[in-house]
Amino acid sequence: MKIRLIDAIGPFFQGYNRQTINWSKIPFDHLALRGPDRETQWARIRASLRTLGLQAASWGFTAASLDDVAHLVDDEHYEPEVREAIGVFREEFRRCIAVLRECGLEVFVTMDVMSTTPALRNYLGNTWESARDHLRDSLERFLTDFPEVKAVILRIGESDGKDVKDFFHSRLLVKKPWQARELLETLLPVFERHGRWLIFRTWTVGAYRIGDLMWHRRTLADVFDRLTSPALIVSMKYGESDFFRFLPLNKSFFYLKQPKMLELQSRREYEGCGEYPSFTGWEYEAYVRELRQARDVVGVSIWCQTGGWVPFRRLAFLEPAAFWIDLNTFVSLRVVADGWLVEEAVRAFAEERGLNDWRAFLQLLRLSDDVIRELLYLPGFARQKLYFRRVRIPPLLHVYWHNLFISHSAKKLLSHFTDDPETALRGALVCLERLGQMRALSAQAGAPVADIEYMEDTFRFLALAREYYFRPESEAVRLHIRDAKRAYKLKYPKDGDRPRYRIKTDYEPLLVKPRYLGWVCAVFMRRRRGYRIVDRILTLHLLSIIYRVVARRRPHWIPEFARDSAMGVDVLFK
């Protein structure tokens, strides 16, 4: 794989002290633009980029990514204060890019389609043509002004979260396959003239007609069939959903003829973000075996920092606390790009970090892999293939980022999809025993024992949640959960050094009566990719109207978490 890409945004989050951090993009509103603070902050960023870049290059990475094109291209239609800020960003990012290149890394820059300010939106109006042409002209200027940038990574299927306060805010512009195709046909000649790569991501969150791009063959064909360019690389996540386990390899790697990149995540945003071992080595090794049958897989992109709205803040490559993220990053690259066995890569990492006993460390990772798969996930549910509208339903529903849901609705839904609750309960008990073994192995190996203790304290809640999910309603179980929640909060206080999971309990009965739940699931969820007649009539169209009415007249029916996190749940109904 000639492209071995690592994201390099971690240094920009140093000193960013928000309680819950949006890790999807550099927090530009946190960056100093003038005075002594500017020099101090940007000097620290450059020093950290050098640390990150030298380590990444020594491991074999060939490129690093930064955010983003919109903040680096001036335009006469921007507000004066925006143009002034862009002038600062252009100067400082040029220095940052130079640091990474001095480390031996090519630099790629990300871009949302598309980011605007109020003044630019007013100038462009609402026409597709004006936005498309503006993107073409902006990229022409960017590639001219920054010849040191090797590639632009284009994201069309997700935009900024609701919490972004920057003067730029991205919105979803591409809504239909023909628009994605036309955009590529417009932009690729620009990249060809400049001899750069346009890396086009298929990731989408299910919004609009383009929302099934990452897994639907017809949509993929409408965008990519007979589209050839030496500048084009298609970048895809390994599964048909986000960075979860229990997902088969995305079949699009075999359908598409264009050069392709594989996207992986070493700081697992749904699995603790490096607060405890969430080892991916064997998971990724299995994907690599399958990918040997795919043509033109030219690179791998390993996310070591990007992704998620969480309080966890360990910075890959930059601090000893990022031990588990660094482990995943190293092993992922060795396994995917160099063809090593997991065991070889683990031993090499253990020796590099000076661990006492690499065999004990390997056994610790085996147990961790089991515990993550068997207790964080619910295998009986996670192995099922389910679709809602244009998205594949994630195999992890009761835990989302740092939120663990112990609720009546989760109980009914998981019970409906779980055929063997006794196995689920028994598996939880076995995993608690393994966590005890992991603590001893961590001490023997010289790995961070405190992280295993934190994992054990947190995962006990997952075991308690299973008691609630799969046993008859019991006041005793609820009281046990309440007492355990209080003890967890005392041990990991809100203002402490160790961010904790949020345990969200809600025992209010589900709005849908149990006898109707199976019918509702059968109507709104399907087990195959293709759309049924009921999907085309009800789920894809009428449901959008129903949702808008409910959101306007009964907003309290939609949980606050779903309304306000990331882009908001309403994006699923566009």
VEXDREN-2710 file (C-alpha; in Angstrom, 1 decimal):
% VEXDREN-2710
k/r/px/py/pz
1/MET/0.0/0.0/0.0
2/LYS/1.7/3.1/-1.2
3/ILE/-0.4/5.5/0.9
4/ARG/-0.2/5.0/4.7
5/LEU/-2.1/7.9/6.2
6/ILE/-2.4/9.0/9.8
7/ASP/-4.6/11.9/11.1
8/ALA/-2.5/14.6/12.8
9/ILE/-5.2/16.7/14.5
10/GLY/-4.3/15.8/18.1
11/PRO/-1.9/18.6/18.7
12/PHE/-4.6/21.2/18.0
13/PHE/-6.7/19.9/20.9
14/GLN/-4.1/20.6/23.6
15/GLY/-5.5/22.9/26.2
16/TYR/-9.0/22.4/24.9
17/ASN/-10.9/22.0/28.1
18/ARG/-14.6/21.5/27.1
19/GLN/-16.4/18.8/29.1
20/THR/-17.5/16.9/25.9
21/ILE/-15.2/17.3/22.9
22/ASN/-16.2/17.1/19.3
23/TRP/-13.3/15.2/17.8
24/SER/-14.6/15.2/14.2
25/LYS/-12.5/18.2/13.2
26/ILE/-9.9/20.7/14.5
27/PRO/-11.6/23.1/16.9
28/PHE/-10.7/26.3/15.0
29/ASP/-12.5/28.6/17.4
30/HIS/-10.0/27.4/20.0
31/LEU/-7.0/28.6/18.0
32/ALA/-5.4/32.0/18.9
33/LEU/-5.2/34.5/16.1
34/ARG/-3.2/37.3/17.6
35/GLY/-0.9/38.5/20.4
36/PRO/1.4/36.4/22.6
37/ASP/-1.2/33.7/22.9
38/ARG/-0.9/33.0/19.2
39/GLU/2.8/32.5/19.3
40/THR/2.7/30.3/22.4
41/GLN/-0.1/28.1/21.2
42/TRP/1.1/27.6/17.6
43/ALA/4.7/27.0/18.8
44/ARG/3.3/24.2/21.0
45/ILE/1.3/22.8/18.1
46/ARG/4.3/22.7/15.8
47/ALA/6.4/21.0/18.5
48/SER/3.7/18.3/19.1
49/LEU/3.3/17.8/15.3
50/ARG/7.0/17.2/15.1
51/THR/6.8/14.6/17.9
52/LEU/3.8/12.9/16.2
53/GLY/5.3/13.1/12.7
54/LEU/8.7/11.7/13.6
55/GLN/7.0/8.8/15.5
56/ALA/4.6/8.1/12.7
57/ALA/7.3/8.2/10.0
58/SER/9.5/5.9/12.0
59/TRP/6.7/3.3/12.1
60/GLY/6.2/3.6/8.3
61/PHE/3.4/6.1/7.8
62/THR/3.9/8.1/4.6
63/ALA/1.3/10.8/5.0
64/ALA/-0.6/12.8/7.6
65/SER/-4.0/14.6/7.3
66/LEU/-5.0/18.0/8.6
67/ASP/-8.2/20.0/8.6
68/ASP/-9.4/21.8/6.4
69/VAL/-9.5/23.5/3.0
70/ALA/-12.2/26.1/3.8
71/HIS/-10.1/27.7/6.5
72/LEU/-7.1/28.1/4.1
73/VAL/-8.7/29.7/1.0
74/ASP/-9.5/33.4/0.9
75/ASP/-12.5/34.7/-0.9
76/GLU/-13.6/38.3/-1.5
77/HIS/-17.2/37.4/-0.5
78/TYR/-16.3/36.5/3.1
79/GLU/-16.8/38.8/6.0
80/PRO/-13.8/41.0/6.8
81/GLU/-13.1/39.2/10.1
82/VAL/-13.2/35.8/8.4
83/ARG/-10.7/37.0/5.8
84/GLU/-8.4/38.2/8.6
85/ALA/-8.6/34.8/10.3
86/ILE/-8.0/33.0/7.1
87/GLY/-4.8/35.1/6.7
88/VAL/-3.6/33.9/10.0
89/PHE/-4.5/30.3/9.4
90/ARG/-2.7/30.3/6.0
91/GLU/0.5/31.5/7.7
92/GLU/0.4/29.1/10.6
93/PHE/-0.7/26.0/8.7
94/ARG/2.1/26.6/6.2
95/ARG/4.5/26.2/9.1
96/CYS/2.6/23.1/10.3
97/ILE/2.7/21.5/6.9
98/ALA/6.4/22.2/6.7
99/VAL/7.0/20.5/10.0
100/LEU/5.2/17.3/8.8
101/ARG/7.1/17.3/5.5
102/GLU/10.4/17.7/7.4
103/CYS/9.4/14.5/9.3
104/GLY/9.1/12.7/5.9
105/LEU/5.3/12.8/5.6
106/GLU/3.2/14.0/2.7
107/VAL/0.3/16.2/3.8
108/PHE/-3.3/15.7/2.9
109/VAL/-6.0/18.2/3.8
110/THR/-9.7/17.5/4.5
111/MET/-12.7/19.3/3.1
112/ASP/-16.5/19.2/3.7
113/VAL/-18.9/19.7/0.9
114/MET/-19.6/22.3/1.8
115/SER/-18.5/24.9/4.4
116/THR/-19.8/28.4/4.2
117/THR/-20.2/31.6/6.2
118/PRO/-23.4/33.7/6.2
119/ALA/-22.0/36.2/3.7
120/LEU/-20.9/33.4/1.3
121/ARG/-24.3/31.7/1.6
122/ASN/-26.0/35.0/0.8
123/TYR/-23.7/35.5/-2.3
124/LEU/-24.1/31.9/-3.6
125/GLY/-27.9/31.7/-3.1
126/ASN/-29.5/28.2/-3.1
127/THR/-28.5/26.9/-6.6
128/TRP/-26.5/23.8/-7.0
129/GLU/-24.6/25.3/-10.0
130/SER/-23.2/28.2/-8.0
131/ALA/-22.1/26.0/-5.1
132/ARG/-20.4/23.5/-7.5
133/ASP/-18.5/26.2/-9.3
134/HIS/-17.5/27.9/-6.1
135/LEU/-16.0/24.6/-4.9
136/ARG/-14.1/24.2/-8.2
137/ASP/-12.7/27.7/-8.0
138/SER/-11.8/27.4/-4.3
139/LEU/-9.9/24.1/-5.0
140/GLU/-8.1/25.7/-7.9
141/ARG/-6.8/28.5/-5.7
142/PHE/-6.0/26.1/-2.9
143/LEU/-3.9/23.7/-5.0
144/THR/-2.1/26.7/-6.6
145/ASP/-1.4/28.4/-3.2
146/PHE/-0.4/25.2/-1.4
147/PRO/1.8/23.1/-3.8
148/GLU/3.2/21.3/-0.8
149/VAL/-0.2/19.6/-0.2
150/LYS/-0.4/16.2/-1.9
151/ALA/-4.1/15.5/-1.7
152/VAL/-7.5/16.7/-0.6
153/ILE/-9.9/14.4/1.2
154/LEU/-13.5/15.2/0.3
155/ARG/-16.4/14.4/2.6
156/ILE/-19.9/14.8/1.2
157/GLY/-22.0/12.6/3.5
158/GLU/-21.6/14.3/6.9
159/SER/-21.4/17.9/8.1
160/ASP/-20.4/19.7/11.2
161/GLY/-22.2/18.9/14.4
162/LYS/-24.7/21.2/16.1
163/ASP/-22.1/22.3/18.6
164/VAL/-19.7/23.8/16.1
165/LYS/-19.3/27.6/16.8
166/ASP/-16.8/28.4/14.2
167/PHE/-17.4/31.2/11.6
168/PHE/-17.5/28.3/9.1
169/HIS/-20.2/25.7/9.3
170/SER/-20.6/22.9/6.9
171/ARG/-23.9/21.6/5.6
172/LEU/-24.8/18.7/3.4
173/LEU/-24.9/20.0/-0.2
174/VAL/-24.8/16.7/-2.3
175/LYS/-28.2/15.1/-2.0
176/LYS/-28.4/12.9/-5.1
177/PRO/-26.1/10.5/-6.9
178/TRP/-26.0/12.6/-10.1
179/GLN/-24.8/15.6/-8.1
180/ALA/-21.9/13.5/-6.7
181/ARG/-21.0/12.4/-10.2
182/GLU/-21.2/15.9/-11.6
183/LEU/-19.1/17.2/-8.7
184/LEU/-16.4/14.7/-9.4
185/GLU/-16.4/15.4/-13.1
186/THR/-16.1/19.1/-12.3
187/LEU/-13.3/18.8/-9.8
188/LEU/-11.1/16.0/-11.2
189/PRO/-9.7/18.0/-14.1
190/VAL/-8.5/20.6/-11.6
191/PHE/-6.6/17.9/-9.6
192/GLU/-5.2/16.3/-12.8
193/ARG/-3.8/19.7/-13.9
194/HIS/-2.1/20.1/-10.6
195/GLY/-0.9/16.5/-10.3
196/ARG/-2.6/15.9/-7.0
197/TRP/-5.0/13.3/-5.6
198/LEU/-8.7/13.8/-4.9
199/ILE/-9.6/11.3/-2.2
200/PHE/-13.4/10.9/-2.3
201/ARG/-15.0/9.4/0.8
202/THR/-18.1/7.2/0.5
203/TRP/-19.1/7.7/4.1
204/THR/-22.6/9.0/4.6
205/VAL/-25.0/9.2/7.6
206/GLY/-28.1/8.2/5.6
207/ALA/-29.3/11.7/4.6
208/TYR/-31.0/12.3/1.3
209/ARG/-30.9/10.0/-1.8
210/ILE/-27.1/9.8/-1.7
211/GLY/-27.3/8.5/1.9
212/ASP/-26.8/4.8/1.0
213/LEU/-23.7/5.4/-1.1
214/MET/-21.4/3.4/1.1
215/TRP/-23.3/0.1/0.5
216/HIS/-25.9/0.3/-2.2
217/ARG/-24.7/-1.0/-5.6
218/ARG/-26.9/1.1/-7.8
219/THR/-26.0/4.3/-6.0
220/LEU/-22.3/3.4/-6.3
221/ALA/-22.8/2.7/-10.0
222/ASP/-24.5/6.0/-10.6
223/VAL/-21.6/7.8/-9.1
224/PHE/-18.6/5.8/-10.2
225/ASP/-19.3/3.7/-13.2
226/ARG/-16.9/4.4/-16.1
227/LEU/-15.4/7.3/-14.2
228/THR/-11.7/7.2/-14.6
229/SER/-9.0/9.6/-13.6
230/PRO/-5.4/9.3/-12.4
231/ALA/-6.3/11.8/-9.7
232/LEU/-9.2/9.8/-8.1
233/ILE/-9.0/7.6/-5.1
234/VAL/-12.1/6.3/-3.4
235/SER/-11.9/6.0/0.4
236/MET/-14.2/3.6/2.3
237/LYS/-14.7/2.5/5.9
238/TYR/-14.3/-1.3/6.3
239/GLY/-17.9/-2.0/7.0
240/GLU/-21.4/-0.7/6.0
241/SER/-21.7/1.4/9.1
242/ASP/-19.3/3.3/11.4
243/PHE/-16.3/1.9/13.2
244/PHE/-18.0/-1.0/15.0
245/ARG/-17.2/-4.7/15.3
246/PHE/-19.4/-7.5/14.0
247/LEU/-19.5/-5.9/10.5
248/PRO/-18.5/-7.9/7.4
249/LEU/-16.1/-6.3/5.0
250/ASN/-17.8/-3.7/2.8
251/LYS/-18.5/-5.4/-0.5
252/SER/-17.9/-2.1/-2.3
253/PHE/-14.2/-2.9/-2.2
254/PHE/-14.9/-5.6/-4.8
255/TYR/-17.4/-3.7/-6.9
256/LEU/-15.5/-0.5/-7.5
257/LYS/-12.8/-0.5/-10.1
258/GLN/-11.2/2.8/-9.1
259/PRO/-8.2/2.8/-6.8
260/LYS/-9.3/2.5/-3.2
261/MET/-8.3/3.3/0.4
262/LEU/-9.3/1.4/3.5
263/GLU/-10.4/3.5/6.5
264/LEU/-9.6/2.1/10.0
265/GLN/-9.8/3.6/13.5
266/SER/-7.3/3.0/16.2
267/ARG/-8.8/5.3/18.8
268/ARG/-12.1/3.5/18.9
269/GLU/-14.7/6.1/19.5
270/TYR/-17.5/3.7/20.4
271/GLU/-15.2/1.5/22.5
272/GLY/-13.7/3.8/25.1
273/CYS/-11.4/6.0/23.0
274/GLY/-8.2/4.5/24.4
275/GLU/-9.3/4.7/28.1
276/TYR/-8.9/0.9/28.2
277/PRO/-7.7/-1.8/25.8
278/SER/-10.0/-2.2/22.9
279/PHE/-7.7/-4.1/20.7
280/THR/-8.4/-4.3/17.0
281/GLY/-5.6/-6.5/15.7
282/TRP/-7.4/-9.7/15.0
283/GLU/-10.5/-7.8/13.6
284/TYR/-8.4/-6.0/11.1
285/GLU/-6.3/-9.0/10.2
286/ALA/-9.5/-10.8/9.1
287/TYR/-10.4/-7.9/6.8
288/VAL/-6.9/-7.9/5.3
289/ARG/-7.2/-11.6/4.4
290/GLU/-10.4/-10.8/2.5
291/LEU/-9.0/-7.7/0.8
292/ARG/-6.4/-9.7/-0.9
293/GLN/-9.1/-10.6/-3.4
294/ALA/-9.9/-6.9/-4.1
295/ARG/-8.2/-5.0/-6.9
296/ASP/-6.3/-1.6/-6.5
297/VAL/-6.4/-1.2/-2.8
298/VAL/-3.7/1.5/-2.8
299/GLY/-3.7/2.7/0.8
300/VAL/-4.9/2.7/4.3
301/SER/-6.1/5.6/6.5
302/ILE/-5.8/4.9/10.2
303/TRP/-7.6/7.4/12.5
304/CYS/-5.7/7.8/15.7
305/GLN/-7.6/10.8/17.0
306/THR/-10.6/11.7/14.8
307/GLY/-14.2/10.8/15.7
308/GLY/-16.8/11.0/18.4
309/TRP/-18.4/13.5/20.8
310/VAL/-16.9/12.3/24.1
311/PRO/-15.1/13.6/27.3
312/PHE/-12.2/11.2/26.7
313/ARG/-9.1/13.2/25.7
314/ARG/-6.0/11.0/25.4
315/LEU/-3.8/12.2/22.6
316/ALA/-2.2/9.6/20.4
317/PHE/1.6/9.8/20.0
318/LEU/1.8/12.7/22.5
319/GLU/1.5/11.2/26.0
320/PRO/2.0/7.9/27.8
321/ALA/-1.7/7.7/28.6
322/ALA/-2.4/7.1/24.9
323/PHE/-0.8/3.6/25.3
324/TRP/-3.7/1.6/23.9
325/ILE/-4.3/4.0/21.0
326/ASP/-0.6/3.8/20.1
327/LEU/-0.8/0.0/20.3
328/ASN/-3.8/-0.2/17.9
329/THR/-2.1/2.3/15.5
330/PHE/1.2/0.4/15.4
331/VAL/-0.4/-3.1/15.1
332/SER/-3.0/-1.9/12.5
333/LEU/-0.2/-0.5/10.2
334/ARG/2.0/-3.6/10.6
335/VAL/-0.9/-6.0/9.9
336/VAL/-2.7/-4.1/7.1
337/ALA/0.2/-2.5/5.2
338/ASP/3.1/-4.9/5.9
339/GLY/1.3/-8.2/6.2
340/TRP/2.6/-9.1/9.7
341/LEU/0.7/-11.5/12.0
342/VAL/-0.9/-9.9/15.0
343/GLU/1.4/-11.8/17.3
344/GLU/4.5/-10.5/15.6
345/ALA/3.2/-6.9/15.8
346/VAL/2.3/-7.1/19.4
347/ARG/5.7/-8.5/20.3
348/ALA/7.4/-5.7/18.4
349/PHE/5.3/-3.0/20.2
350/ALA/5.9/-4.6/23.6
351/GLU/9.7/-4.6/23.0
352/GLU/9.6/-1.0/21.8
353/ARG/7.7/0.1/24.9
354/GLY/9.9/-1.9/27.2
355/LEU/7.2/-4.2/28.6
356/ASN/8.2/-7.0/31.0
357/ASP/6.5/-10.0/29.4
358/TRP/5.1/-9.8/25.8
359/ARG/3.4/-13.2/26.1
360/ALA/1.4/-12.0/29.2
361/PHE/0.6/-8.8/27.2
362/LEU/-0.7/-10.9/24.3
363/GLN/-2.9/-12.9/26.6
364/LEU/-4.2/-9.7/28.1
365/LEU/-5.2/-8.5/24.6
366/ARG/-6.9/-11.8/23.8
367/LEU/-9.0/-11.5/26.9
368/SER/-9.8/-7.9/26.2
369/ASP/-10.9/-8.7/22.7
370/ASP/-13.3/-11.4/24.2
371/VAL/-14.7/-9.0/26.8
372/ILE/-15.3/-6.2/24.2
373/ARG/-17.1/-8.5/21.9
374/GLU/-19.1/-10.4/24.5
375/LEU/-19.9/-7.7/27.1
376/LEU/-19.7/-4.2/25.5
377/TYR/-21.5/-5.6/22.5
378/LEU/-24.4/-8.0/22.7
379/PRO/-23.4/-10.8/20.2
380/GLY/-27.0/-12.1/19.7
381/PHE/-28.0/-8.7/18.5
382/ALA/-24.7/-7.5/16.9
383/ARG/-24.6/-10.4/14.5
384/GLN/-27.9/-9.5/12.9
385/LYS/-28.0/-7.5/9.7
386/LEU/-30.6/-4.8/10.0
387/TYR/-31.4/-1.7/7.9
388/PHE/-33.5/1.4/8.6
389/ARG/-34.1/3.7/5.7
390/ARG/-30.7/4.3/4.1
391/VAL/-28.5/3.2/7.0
392/ARG/-27.3/-0.1/8.3
393/ILE/-28.3/-0.2/12.0
394/PRO/-25.2/-0.2/14.2
395/PRO/-24.5/-3.5/16.0
396/LEU/-24.1/-1.5/19.3
397/LEU/-27.3/0.3/20.4
398/HIS/-27.3/0.3/24.2
399/VAL/-23.9/2.0/24.4
400/TYR/-23.2/5.1/22.3
401/TRP/-19.9/7.0/22.7
402/HIS/-19.7/7.4/26.5
403/ASN/-23.5/6.9/27.1
404/LEU/-24.8/3.6/28.6
405/PHE/-28.6/3.3/28.3
406/ILE/-30.3/1.3/31.0
407/SER/-33.9/1.9/30.0
408/HIS/-37.3/0.3/29.5
409/SER/-37.1/0.9/25.8
410/ALA/-33.7/-0.7/25.5
411/LYS/-34.9/-3.6/27.5
412/LYS/-37.9/-4.3/25.2
413/LEU/-35.9/-3.7/22.0
414/LEU/-32.9/-5.9/22.9
415/SER/-35.2/-8.6/24.3
416/HIS/-37.1/-8.6/21.0
417/PHE/-33.9/-9.2/19.0
418/THR/-32.3/-11.7/21.4
419/ASP/-33.3/-15.3/21.1
420/ASP/-31.1/-16.6/23.9
421/PRO/-31.0/-14.3/26.9
422/GLU/-29.6/-17.0/29.1
423/THR/-26.4/-17.1/27.0
424/ALA/-26.2/-13.3/27.2
425/LEU/-26.4/-13.4/31.0
426/ARG/-23.9/-16.2/31.3
427/GLY/-21.5/-14.4/28.9
428/ALA/-21.6/-11.3/31.2
429/LEU/-20.5/-13.4/34.2
430/VAL/-17.7/-15.0/32.3
431/CYS/-16.4/-11.6/31.1
432/LEU/-16.3/-10.3/34.7
433/GLU/-14.0/-13.2/35.6
434/ARG/-11.8/-12.4/32.6
435/LEU/-11.5/-8.8/33.7
436/GLY/-10.0/-10.0/36.9
437/GLN/-7.5/-12.1/35.0
438/MET/-6.7/-9.1/32.9
439/ARG/-5.7/-7.0/35.9
440/ALA/-3.1/-9.7/36.9
441/LEU/-1.8/-10.0/33.4
442/SER/-1.4/-6.3/33.0
443/ALA/0.7/-6.1/36.2
444/GLN/2.8/-9.0/34.9
445/ALA/3.3/-7.4/31.5
446/GLY/4.0/-3.9/32.8
447/ALA/1.0/-2.4/31.1
448/PRO/-1.2/0.3/32.7
449/VAL/-3.1/-1.5/35.5
450/ALA/-5.3/1.5/36.3
451/ASP/-6.8/1.3/32.9
452/ILE/-7.9/-2.3/33.5
453/GLU/-9.4/-1.3/36.8
454/TYR/-11.4/1.5/35.1
455/MET/-12.5/-1.0/32.5
456/GLU/-13.6/-3.4/35.1
457/ASP/-15.6/-0.8/37.1
458/THR/-17.3/0.4/33.9
459/PHE/-18.0/-3.0/32.4
460/ARG/-19.7/-4.1/35.7
461/PHE/-22.4/-1.7/34.6
462/LEU/-22.8/-3.5/31.3
463/ALA/-23.3/-6.7/33.3
464/LEU/-25.8/-5.0/35.5
465/ALA/-27.6/-3.7/32.4
466/ARG/-27.9/-7.3/31.2
467/GLU/-29.6/-8.2/34.4
468/TYR/-32.1/-5.5/33.8
469/TYR/-32.5/-6.2/30.1
470/PHE/-33.1/-10.0/30.3
471/ARG/-34.6/-10.7/33.7
472/PRO/-38.2/-10.0/34.8
473/GLU/-38.8/-6.5/36.1
474/SER/-37.3/-6.2/39.6
475/GLU/-37.0/-3.4/42.1
476/ALA/-34.0/-5.0/43.6
477/VAL/-32.1/-4.8/40.2
478/ARG/-33.0/-1.1/39.9
479/LEU/-31.8/-0.4/43.4
480/HIS/-28.6/-2.3/42.7
481/ILE/-28.1/-0.1/39.6
482/ARG/-28.8/3.1/41.6
483/ASP/-26.3/2.2/44.3
484/ALA/-23.6/1.2/41.8
485/LYS/-24.2/4.4/39.8
486/ARG/-23.6/6.5/43.0
487/ALA/-20.4/4.6/43.8
488/TYR/-19.1/5.0/40.2
489/LYS/-19.7/8.7/40.3
490/LEU/-17.9/9.0/43.6
491/LYS/-14.9/7.0/42.3
492/TYR/-14.8/9.0/39.0
493/PRO/-16.0/12.5/39.9
494/LYS/-17.2/14.8/37.1
495/ASP/-14.2/17.2/37.6
496/GLY/-11.7/14.4/38.2
497/ASP/-8.8/13.2/36.0
498/ARG/-10.7/10.2/34.7
499/PRO/-13.7/10.9/32.5
500/ARG/-16.5/8.5/33.2
501/TYR/-19.3/7.0/31.2
502/ARG/-22.7/8.5/31.6
503/ILE/-25.2/5.9/33.0
504/LYS/-28.6/7.0/31.7
505/THR/-31.4/5.2/33.4
506/ASP/-35.1/5.6/32.4
507/TYR/-37.7/3.1/33.5
508/GLU/-40.7/4.8/31.9
509/PRO/-42.7/2.3/29.7
510/LEU/-42.1/2.2/26.0
511/LEU/-44.6/4.2/24.0
512/VAL/-45.2/1.2/21.7
513/LYS/-47.0/-1.6/23.6
514/PRO/-45.0/-4.9/23.7
515/ARG/-47.5/-6.8/21.6
516/TYR/-47.0/-4.3/18.7
517/LEU/-43.2/-4.0/19.0
518/GLY/-42.6/-6.9/16.6
519/TRP/-44.9/-5.5/14.0
520/VAL/-43.3/-2.1/14.2
521/CYS/-39.8/-3.5/13.9
522/ALA/-40.9/-5.6/10.9
523/VAL/-42.3/-2.6/9.1
524/PHE/-39.6/-0.1/9.7
525/MET/-36.5/-2.4/9.8
526/ARG/-35.4/-4.9/7.1
527/ARG/-32.8/-7.6/7.0
528/ARG/-31.5/-7.0/3.4
529/ARG/-30.0/-4.1/1.6
530/GLY/-32.6/-3.7/-1.1
531/TYR/-35.6/-1.5/-0.4
532/ARG/-39.0/-3.1/-0.1
533/ILE/-42.3/-1.6/-1.3
534/VAL/-43.1/-0.5/2.2
535/ASP/-39.7/1.3/2.4
536/ARG/-40.3/3.2/-0.8
537/ILE/-43.8/4.2/0.2
538/LEU/-43.6/4.6/4.0
539/THR/-40.1/4.5/5.4
540/LEU/-38.3/6.7/2.9
541/HIS/-41.1/9.2/2.2
542/LEU/-44.1/9.4/4.6
543/LEU/-41.9/8.8/7.7
544/SER/-39.9/11.9/6.9
545/ILE/-43.1/14.0/6.9
546/ILE/-44.3/12.3/10.1
547/TYR/-41.0/13.0/11.8
548/ARG/-41.0/16.7/10.9
549/VAL/-44.5/17.0/12.3
550/VAL/-43.6/15.2/15.6
551/ALA/-40.3/17.3/15.9
552/ARG/-42.3/20.5/15.6
553/ARG/-45.3/19.7/17.7
554/ARG/-44.0/17.1/20.2
555/PRO/-40.2/17.8/20.5
556/HIS/-40.2/16.2/24.0
557/TRP/-40.9/12.8/22.4
558/ILE/-37.4/12.9/20.9
559/PRO/-34.7/12.3/23.5
560/GLU/-32.4/15.3/24.1
561/PHE/-29.3/13.1/23.4
562/ALA/-30.7/12.2/19.9
563/ARG/-31.7/15.8/19.2
564/ASP/-28.5/17.6/20.2
565/SER/-25.5/15.3/19.6
566/ALA/-23.5/15.4/16.4
567/MET/-25.8/16.4/13.5
568/GLY/-28.9/15.4/15.4
569/VAL/-31.2/12.4/14.7
570/ASP/-33.3/14.5/12.2
571/VAL/-30.6/13.9/9.6
572/LEU/-31.8/10.3/9.3
573/PHE/-35.1/11.5/8.0
574/LYS/-33.9/13.8/5.3
END
